[in-house]
């Protein structure tokens, strides 16, 4: 069965600091997809990135970057020069393709507090 | 239009009431989902609809009854709920293709059962 672990329950940083959110996953599928979502206090889950299991290239989008390493089953998320607006709960999620089960398994989430 | 809308935003109901949650998307997505999220927990999948047919039911109690009247709409009918059913109910949609795509979420309905 698939599993996603976000060991960091809560992280607090000061504005402009860099912060990395960890995500470790378990799956038996060879084809799977990994996602990061942001959930601000308003409650809506905002999609940030999708990665498939065959694409290990790191990705950068503005202040956000993602490091996918199959060897360690990790898909970590770094925010550079954090801002107060980055304060939210961040979820890593996994979806397996081999079984055809089109559903997301979420990690427990990491609450990020960025202090001014 | 890349939006999933949900109504109502907030709902308070008694244990004997019958109510419905509504979800709508106009992105042409053919997969739609209901998730339940308790405070400080991740969303948990309840139901998946694919091409208006129920494809996954995560052993949800029958007091929750989903309905997909057409490809744009998804309802969740509630009846005889318990206080522990109080949660944020999230609807999502995605393209239904051989390649898994991201799910787009609505803002949720915050449900309180008295």
Interface residues (C-beta under 8 A of the other chain):
Chain A: X33 X35 X37 X42 X43 X44 X45 X46 X47 X50 X52 X91 X95 X97 X101 X102 X103 X104 X106 X107 X108 X109
Chain B: X31 X33 X41 X42 X43 X45 X48 X50 X55 X56 X88 X90 X92 X94 X96 X99 X100 X101 X102 X103 X104 X105 X106 X107 X108 X110
